[in-house]
Amino acid sequence: MNFYSCFDGNGQVIARCQTDQEIQVLKRMGRPIAEVRRMKNEEAIVCSLTSSPSDFNMEY
């Protein structure tokens, strides 16, 4: 399972997503996503253990 971190122009994490479709939805909502990086396996484990990464997206 892959997870992605979305960053704004200042390099701050603004969202964590699991699919490209989630990223596209956030872009359509106006989130200023400047960069998307695939999370390392050890980072992604935390998302899969705690809950869905979309829980991190307060507007989603």
VMD Tcl script that draws the C-alpha trace (Angstrom):
set ca {
  {0.00 0.00 0.00}
  {1.42 3.40 -0.99}
  {0.90 6.67 0.82}
  {1.85 10.14 -0.33}
  {2.69 13.38 1.45}
  {1.55 16.61 -0.22}
  {3.57 19.77 0.38}
  {2.84 23.44 -0.21}
  {5.29 25.90 -1.80}
  {7.03 26.41 1.55}
  {7.72 22.70 2.04}
  {5.09 22.22 4.75}
  {3.03 19.02 4.78}
  {-0.57 19.94 4.02}
  {-2.07 16.49 3.41}
  {-1.40 12.78 3.35}
  {-3.18 10.72 0.70}
  {-3.34 7.13 -0.41}
  {-4.37 7.55 -4.06}
  {-3.81 9.94 -6.93}
  {-7.58 10.53 -6.98}
  {-7.45 11.90 -3.42}
  {-4.64 14.25 -4.46}
  {-6.66 15.47 -7.46}
  {-9.70 16.12 -5.25}
  {-7.61 18.25 -2.91}
  {-6.22 20.22 -5.87}
  {-9.77 20.86 -7.15}
  {-10.69 22.04 -3.64}
  {-7.98 24.67 -3.99}
  {-5.31 23.19 -1.73}
  {-1.93 24.67 -2.80}
  {-0.18 21.37 -3.51}
  {3.25 22.18 -4.96}
  {4.89 18.76 -4.51}
  {3.82 15.18 -3.88}
  {6.26 12.61 -2.48}
  {5.75 8.92 -1.88}
  {6.21 8.11 1.78}
  {8.91 5.66 2.84}
  {7.65 2.28 4.00}
  {8.40 3.09 7.64}
  {6.41 6.33 7.37}
  {3.50 4.66 5.58}
  {3.23 2.01 8.31}
  {2.18 4.73 10.76}
  {-0.70 5.76 8.46}
  {-1.91 2.20 8.04}
  {-1.72 1.51 11.78}
  {-3.40 4.69 13.00}
  {-6.18 5.06 10.43}
  {-6.78 6.34 6.95}
  {-4.39 9.07 5.80}
  {-7.44 11.11 4.81}
  {-8.05 11.67 8.55}
  {-5.08 14.04 8.32}
  {-6.94 16.13 5.73}
  {-9.16 18.32 7.87}
  {-11.15 19.65 4.88}
  {-11.64 16.27 3.17}
}
mol new
graphics top color blue
foreach p $ca { graphics top sphere $p radius 0.5 }
foreach p [lrange $ca 0 end-1] q [lrange $ca 1 end] { graphics top cylinder $p $q radius 0.2 }
display resetview
